[in-house]
Amino acid sequence: MRRRSRAAPTTPPNRPNASPDTGARILELTTQIITHPYWATLSGPDRVEARTALKHAHDTPVGPDA
């Protein structure tokens, strides 16, 4: 039995105001990110740490006023 990865959604997220094109674009971008060759350069805790940092990248202010 094959285990599905939690990081690889099979359907776009449920967004009430999103058009089908928006959902398709989100799925396309998600797929590009999680299948990028960069992730193969990391293993174990390093990969987890890098994905967590990416997931929370929007939480960190950027710019001269940060």
GUTORMI-501085 format. One record per residue (C-alpha): x negated, y, z; residue number from 0; residue in three letters. Coordinates in nm, 4 decimals, always signed. Example, Ala and Ser with C-alpha at 12.3 -4.5 7.8 and 13.67 -1.06 7.14 Angstrom:
2
u/v/w/k/r
-1.2300/-0.4500/+0.7800/0/Ala
-1.3670/-0.1060/+0.7140/1/Ser
This chain:
66
u/v/w/k/r
+0.0000/+0.0000/+0.0000/0/Met
-0.1417/+0.3370/-0.1012/1/Arg
-0.1393/+0.6158/+0.1549/2/Arg
-0.0304/+0.9596/+0.0366/3/Arg
-0.2486/+1.2481/+0.1367/4/Ser
-0.0798/+1.5209/+0.3396/5/Arg
-0.2907/+1.7744/+0.1493/6/Ala
-0.1482/+1.6727/-0.1890/7/Ala
+0.2182/+1.7731/-0.2118/8/Pro
+0.4260/+1.6035/-0.4780/9/Thr
+0.6791/+1.8848/-0.4914/10/Thr
+0.6450/+2.2608/-0.4532/11/Pro
+0.7311/+2.4030/-0.1108/12/Pro
+1.0949/+2.4933/-0.0541/13/Asn
+1.1128/+2.8706/-0.0960/14/Arg
+1.4678/+3.0095/-0.1149/15/Pro
+1.3852/+3.3085/-0.3396/16/Asn
+1.1266/+3.1371/-0.5579/17/Ala
+1.1984/+3.0665/-0.9223/18/Ser
+1.1132/+2.7249/-1.0678/19/Pro
+0.8140/+2.8924/-1.2363/20/Asp
+0.6886/+3.0180/-0.8994/21/Thr
+0.7131/+2.6710/-0.7483/22/Gly
+0.5321/+2.5216/-1.0455/23/Ala
+0.2573/+2.7836/-1.0149/24/Arg
+0.2157/+2.7127/-0.6420/25/Ile
+0.1863/+2.3413/-0.7144/26/Leu
-0.0660/+2.4068/-0.9937/27/Glu
-0.2846/+2.6260/-0.7716/28/Leu
-0.2626/+2.3823/-0.4809/29/Thr
-0.3720/+2.0980/-0.7059/30/Thr
-0.6651/+2.3006/-0.8391/31/Gln
-0.7811/+2.3813/-0.4882/32/Ile
-0.7567/+2.0344/-0.3365/33/Ile
-0.9141/+1.8598/-0.6362/34/Thr
-1.1994/+2.1095/-0.6810/35/His
-1.5441/+1.9427/-0.6979/36/Pro
-1.6622/+2.1565/-0.4040/37/Tyr
-1.4794/+1.9290/-0.1604/38/Trp
-1.6864/+1.6302/-0.2776/39/Ala
-2.0000/+1.8092/-0.1537/40/Thr
-1.8690/+1.7960/+0.2037/41/Leu
-1.7894/+1.5011/+0.4246/42/Ser
-1.6299/+1.4281/+0.7583/43/Gly
-1.6131/+1.7193/+1.0028/44/Pro
-1.7713/+1.9616/+0.7535/45/Asp
-1.4865/+1.9038/+0.5067/46/Arg
-1.2246/+1.9446/+0.7787/47/Val
-1.3873/+2.2655/+0.9017/48/Glu
-1.4096/+2.4108/+0.5493/49/Ala
-1.0456/+2.3293/+0.4685/50/Arg
-0.9329/+2.4791/+0.7987/51/Thr
-1.1309/+2.7956/+0.7252/52/Ala
-0.9692/+2.8172/+0.3812/53/Leu
-0.6245/+2.7604/+0.5275/54/Lys
-0.6736/+3.0487/+0.7721/55/His
-0.8666/+3.2813/+0.5397/56/Ala
-0.5694/+3.5183/+0.5244/57/His
-0.5765/+3.5543/+0.9045/58/Asp
-0.9084/+3.7398/+0.8987/59/Thr
-0.9004/+4.1108/+0.8061/60/Pro
-1.1276/+4.2079/+0.5188/61/Val
-1.2734/+4.5417/+0.4205/62/Gly
-1.4425/+4.8430/+0.5758/63/Pro
-1.1674/+4.8955/+0.8345/64/Asp
-1.1744/+4.5343/+0.9556/65/Ala
